[in-house]
């Protein structure tokens, strides 16, 4: 069965500092990995995905994520955090043969303080 | 805006009421989804439709009844709900014919409160 773990309920970082939001996954076969962000009273917004190829994926708003197969991880990163990055972040996983279904992690709250 | 709209944005209903949630996507996608988002729980997939055909029912109680008249519209009909059904209901759409490598685009959700 597919699963995603986001080990931190909340991440706090100062504005201008680098940020990392962690995600590990378990899936049979090659994974498709996604990051989404949710702002208050809004739906989820797609940030980036890894399907195949380069392990470093760049996405919206300056975010990037690195696929690490040996550690089964897909951590979200940004070199310099903004207060406006404060939101709820979800990692999700799927794989070929799983239809359209995504399995989401529980989410990590990111708080960026000025 | 993501190209996926949901109405109403907020809904309060009694346990004996019948109501419907509506979702519309303007992205030309082939697949549509209903999710339930409850506090402190992961997103729960409820239903998946591909080209108007239901391809997934994730053990959802029969008091939730989906309808997909075409690839652009999706409804969730609600009746005799329970207080524990109070949650944010999210609609999403994606490209592809069953492929899972496509990202999903979400609507803003309907905040449902069952009294």
Interface residues (C-beta under 8 A of the other chain):
Chain A: X32 X34 X36 X41 X42 X43 X44 X45 X46 X49 X51 X90 X94 X95 X96 X98 X99 X100 X101 X102 X104 X105 X106 X107
Chain B: X2 X4 X6 X31 X33 X40 X41 X42 X43 X45 X48 X50 X55 X56 X90 X92 X94 X96 X98 X99 X100 X101 X102 X103 X104 X105 X106 X107 X108 X109
